[in-house]
Amino acid sequence: MTNFNDNPKKFIIKENPSSINLNILENIIRKVNPKAINIDTDNEELVIIDDKKGEPKRQDGFTILRDSFMGRTYSHYIVNWSNFSRVKDLTCEISDPKSGMMIELKMSFEVSCIESRGENVILFFKNNLNEALTILKHTITSWVRSFVNNHPDFLTEFVSLENKLNREIIDKISKHIGLSVVNMITNPFKVADSNIDSLFEHIAIVHSTPCEIKDSTIEVKNKIVLNLKDRRIFSLKKIENPEEWIKRKVDTIIQNELIKKTFRDVVDGFKSKYKKNISSELEKAVREIGYSVEHIISIPSEEIEEFINGFTFTIGEEDTFETSQAGIKIRLSVTVEGKGTRINGIHKKYIKPKKSIIDAIKKMTKEIISKQMRKVIPSDYYSSSRKVFSVIKEKITLKLFENFKLDENDFSISISFLDTDIKERFDLLKAERGRIIIYSNDNVACYEIKFNIIDVSNWDSFHKNQIKYYGNTSLEYKDISSDIKSNIELAFKYNDSTSLKEKDARDIDLYITRLFENTQSKITNEYGVLLGEPYLTRILVCNGNTNNPVIGALTKKREELTELLVEAIVSDDEERKRELNSSIEKINKSIQMILQDSLELPLNQSNYGVKSIDYYEEE
């Protein structure tokens, strides 16, 4: 801190440390290497200073781009007149020892270089940018001192002289330095007794007031910020500890305001009435001791405050909910996000000391979910979840308004599936498929049946098998395939072989498809699943006449290829299947030519979901 005592008869002016960034003038002036000059000609100018003479070096048609030339040294600067530098809180204390009055001035402003006056700026700072800010602070302080000495009533008439002081400082910075000033702000802090402890000038308090009301004991939280405005009044009051004085005062004001009120009265009228009354009384009290006050007072219930400030909770992540079928439970996640906008109208049972409205909303939400899910058929939940979710949302929305006065704009509800073991098993079954290989009684035809599971048809049966098949859906498909195969083969066995031979290929394919569909009832009872339409591939259709030795040899070869084809089907080797099908088809055509008879050919896609196999000719 530097003292300026040129005129001690009347005023003492002190230059206090400011929060100026020491490097901030680099936005305006930068020293550069003459060999690497990069200049924006629209917004910048180059200034060359003769270091010895301390003056600009000018020479028409010739620019010195070296540190030294002909025995002289030079400094090169680029001055930018489009950028600004910020000077913040340049502080001066102006005091009158006789009267004890003092004003602290904090001046903040932005400066930029006036175009074509870069030389003036460099010379003003004496070719020493490292000290530029210090020089600027000393200079402005001296100008303030001069202004104050020319205005004897400065301390008492500061309000009327403030603008005049600002204009004079701005003009002098422009005239003597070459800088343009904008956004000049002067923050005066006027005091009457410079000996008052600086800790009392600004006081921030967080204080809780215990308060007895008509039917309970509550706690009111206060955030209080005090600023000393009149030191003369404060000195006369002789308050040794203003912080404790404020705490006692706010306790008294709050107690007097609320003592005859019930908790419901306080909650309903706090924001609109009691809060304003308390703050108004506190403002009057602190004004009498020379302070101004900013007072933030909270509603006297943390639980209600949380409701008003906003809440988010999720139900279901650790819960399971029963459905309409005993033993079958599902999981879902319900997230409610909201913010209380009014307390008036909320049912009185929720407005009690230490009672959480949010907890009550959580409890109500979970009860609604549980009640609605007990009405839901599991298959409906998994197949029509949107409808189930919509009903739950409607019920919650209705109750939130009835009990807590939350409109639809005050909250949002999101519901999502959560996987269960039984749902995971069902999803895996839907993603996989089963395969069955069927031979005709005379081994003339071989059929491949592919099928999948599309839904749950009996949740009791499906749930019954959960322990057996969870984590092993391949076994479940294997058992289902085995039952279907047994039923179809049994039907083949007891059918008249002659009658089957008399059927053409299409009839046999449709017959097998019907046999597959007839197993649905048994599959529903045993496994609780609904089968999709089968895809039937007829691998071989041919008369088995072996009297002709050539036909016998071809038939034997065909049987060998058929066995290989079955292996290819089981291993899902599509390329091998095509090769073998092509070879078998060639054999069939050869036999047809020998027999000179029209044999049954592969079927096209039927309306019953029977799929024909494609045969390919070998090259």
Phi, psi and omega in degrees: 000129183253131178265136174246106187244031179298332182227074185283355183295324186243298188244151168242127181241126181243135176266114182266156177300141178248173181261032181289138175285122186297337182260010191289334180290353176296340175293337185253314185233130174223136178276135187232160173282125183298341181271354182221060182268126176234111190234139174270100188295340179282334187231000186223158175224151178265130178239126179248127184246129172285112187298325183286314182278338183067037180219161181295148176256117180237135175206117185299133175074005184214122179245126181279114180247048178220154177293328180220150183202123178054045174083000179245152176252148185226148173247139183246130181232148169248124180253125181254127181255010177256341180270163179236151171242142183259124173252120188238133172054049169286114196249133173231137172255127180243116185229153177243106183302330183289313183271343184078006180276150182207143173234134174255119180258130172242113184253131177229140181196172176242142181234147172220157182281135175287135183304136178072009178244025179299324179299318180301317182297314180299314183292325180299319180274013171057039176056029183224085184292334180297335179254009187301317183290321177297317179298318181297317180297313180299319183295312181295321178299319179294324178292321176298316180300317180297318180296316181297318180295333179275355180229088185303333181264024186304315184294322182275336183247029187300319184304318182282340183261351186301310181297323179296318177298315180300315181297320181294318178296316180299315181296318182290322177298320179292314186288312189270336183251322184098020179250143175264136183248134174227162176054045177287125178231128176244119179254102180274146174232106189262131179228164181251339183222106185290354181268358179291139181304128182297338178296338182274352184290324181221120183233127175244129186229135167245120190217135176255132181252111172288137187219128175273121175245185191299321186235012183191178170243128183236173178229124180255125181265136182236140166241118188236130175239121181247137174235128181287118183254329184227099183291329180298312179297315181300320180295321181293327182287336177053049177272116185286324182227089184297331181296313179293324178299317180295317180300314180296320182295315182293325176300315181296316182297314182294316180299316180296325183286325191250354192301328183263009184260149171277167179299319179295321177301314182298314182295314183295322187253006187295309185291320185275338188227295190295321180299316180293319180297316181296313181295323179295316179295322179293322179298318178296319183295315184286333177297327181291345177247014172094014182248159163250160187221142166245123188234121173247119183239132185266152176300136191285052176195116179299323183294318179289323179298319177298320179297318182287322183287341179119147184214155174215133175212158180232134179242139172114344184295332179241017184240159167235150184239134179289149177250189181290342179258123185303136176087346179260113181245152179232167179234137173212158182245128179238120179247128178243127178234127184201181180208126179291129181252348178202149178257324179303131178100342177293138183306137187299335182291343179265349182257085179218152178302137176065015178255126184273121175293322181296319177298323178295321178295318178301312182298315180298317181299315180295321179296320179296315180300312182299316181296316182290322182292332177292346177266352189269131172283130184309318181297324177294322180297314183283332182264333183226056185296325181301320179294318178297314180298321181298318179295317179298315180299318180298316181295316180295316180301316180298315182289327178297324178283316183299315187265330188234006176055039176261117175283168181299332179284349183270352184205168174222149180233129175234136182233139180215156176296148164234132184295142170241168179300320183290324177290321178299318179296316180297318180298321178293320178297319180295329184279339182261182176210160179253160180221137180230137174249125182238133174253144174287165184302322183264010179059018177286328182235145175233131184239140172249126179245122174250140181210165175222171179255127186249344182194171172262124183259341179212103186292331177297311180294318181297317180292326181300326182271007186300312183296320184291319190250353181298127182083004181214059181291337176296323176294321179298315177296322180297316180293319178297315180299320181297318179294318180296316181298317180299317180296317182291315180296324178296320178295320177298319185296320184268003176273149178295119182302323181295318181295326178292321180294331180285344180282144174279174186301317181299316181297320180294318179300316180293325179297315179295321179298318179295320178299320178298314182294329180291345178279352186302320181299316180293319181296321178298315181294319185277320189242341177075024182240156178255126182274145173279175179296139182283155173246113189255128176241120177269113186280324187213127173225115185197148171288142185259042179288114182245014178294324177282125182300326179294316178297321178300316180294318179296320180296320179297317178298321180296321179297321178297315180295326180295320177298318177295324180295320178299318177298320179294324178293315181297320181276358178062037179266093187294320181296317179295322178300317181296318180298313183292320177302319181296317180294317179297321180296321177298318179297317179301317180294323178296317179296320179299318180295322180291314182285341185050045181228154179271111179268165182287136183256162178302145182281153166278173178302128179263167178288352183260011177087011180276130186251129178276160178266148179267135178250143183235135178283136174284148179286000000 
